[in-house]
Amino acid sequence: MWSSEDKARDAVRRQGRGLSVSQVAEKVAEAVVRVRETRQRAAASGGWGELGGDPAELAWVWEARLVEWRRVAALLESDGHATYEPSQDRLGALWAGEREQRRREALTRQEGWLAQQRDEQDELRLGLWLAADVSRRLRSMAAHAGCTPERVLAQLAEHARLDDTGMVTVEPFLPR
């Protein structure tokens, strides 16, 4: 769901809070080393052994972090701030807002999907065998109403009520 850039921006925003210019420079240097190491590892083998994962994917993550740490370093230099505060980073705040919006939209979609799954679990599908005389009456009612026998039964079930004594009753209704 999140690109390497999204992950890097979020991580740098959280990890960078309160760091001085020299500490951000150290983060840039560390990211340079990590990019080089992960690129070498990705070129040398197909995986991380016991750790699993894709070295090339990790290299992309570190490259994205390097770009973001460099952006933060340039921001501190250009704006003359002694420490990095995410609230003073307009572009970072914009990206964080967009990321939060996408997260909320994803959660809304997930909630909708879960509700749909719950509804599907509550649905009842029946294969029903009726006696010939009952079937003929049902088909006749359906034909008269201009719908299918299954629809008449579904509407019958929709209108059925259980009273206080446990008796099932159905108010008169016009099938549609």
N, C-alpha and C positions, 0 to 999 in steps of 0.2 A: 504494500500500500504506500510505503514511503520510499522515495528515491534516496540514493546515497547523499545527495545534496540536502534533502530535508533532514535526514538523520544527523548529518554533520552540523548543519545550522542549529538544530535543537541542542545537540551535545555541547557545541562551542558556547552557545548562549548561556547554558546552565553552568558549565565548567569555568567560563571566563569571568563570571560575575566577581568583581572586586580585584581582579588580577592587575598588577602594575604593568607598565610598558615592558619592563625587562622580563617579567613572568610570561607575558604573551609572546615575547621573542623566543623564550625557551620552548614554548608550546609549538611555535613555528619550526624550530630546529628539530624537536622531537618528531613532528609530523613528517619532515623531510626524510629523516632516518627510517621511519615506519613505511613510508611510500617506497623507498629504495628496497627495504627488506622484503616487503610483501610482493613487489614486482619480481624480485629475484626468486622468491619461493614459488610464485605462480609460474615462472618460466621453467623452473627446475623440476617440478613434480605436478601430479594431478590432485593432490590433497594435502591435508595436514596430519595424516596418520591417525593417531588416537583422537585428536581434537576434532577431526572431520571438518566439513565446511569447504568452501571454495576460496583458495588464495587469491584468485583474480577478483572476486567480489570484495574481499577484504582490502585489496589494493585500491579499488574504486572508492571505498569508504574513506580510507586514509588520504587519498588524493583530494576528495571533497573536503575533508577536515583541514588539509593543508591550505586549500583555497580560502576557506572560511577564516582560519587563523590569520592568514595574510591580510584578508579584508579587515579584520578587527585591528590588526597592528597598524594598517594604513589609516584606519578611522581614528585611532588614538593619536597618531602623529598629526593628521590633518586638523583635527579638532582641538588638539593640545590638552587632552584629558590625561590625568595621571593614572587613572584606573579605568577598567572597562565596566560600564554599567549598562545592562541591556536596555534600560529605560531611555538612555540617551542615544541609542542606536536606531535611527528612524527606519532604515532598510531592514534591519534585523527584526524590529517590531512589526513591520509590514509582513514579512515572511512568517513570523510567528502567528500573526492574526490569520493569515491564509491557511496555515497548517491547522490551526484550531478550528477554523470553519470546515475544512475537509474532514477533520476528525468527528465533528458534530454531525455532519452529513452522513458519514459512514455509520456512526452509531444509530442515527435515525433509520437508515436503510436496514441495519441489522435488527433493530427493534421491530420494524415492519415485517421482515422475513420471519422472525421468531413468532410474531402474532399469526402470520399466515400458517406456519407449521402447527401451532396450537389449534387453529381452526380446522386444519386438515385432519388432525388427530381426532377431533370431535365429530367429524362428519361420519355418517353411517351409510354404507353401501350394502344393499341387500340383494340377494338373489331369492326371489319369492315365488313359491308355487302355490297357486290358488286352485280351488275346486272349479270344475267346468262351469257350473251355474254362477258362481261368484265372478269368475273371469268374464263371462258373457255380460253380466250386469255392469261390471267395471268398464269394459270396452264400450258398452252402450252409453254410459254416462260420459266417458271421455269423448266419444264421437259427437254427442249432443253439445258438449262444452267446447268442442273444437281444439282439444289438446290430447296428449297421450295418456294412457292409463297410468304410467309412472308419475306424471305430473299431478293427476287427480289424487293418487295416494300420498304424494309429497304434501299437497295442500291439505289433505285430510289430516295428516300428521301435524301440520302447522297449526290447525284450528283445534286440535284435541287438547282437552284440559283434564286434570285430575282434581276431583272435588275432595272435600274434607273426609268423606267416607272411603276414599280410594277408588271411586267409580270414575271410569273414563267417559267423558261427555264431549260431544261435538255440536257446537252451535250450527244452525243451518248456514250455508255459505254457497256462493256461486263460483264454481271453478273457473279459472281464467287461464 
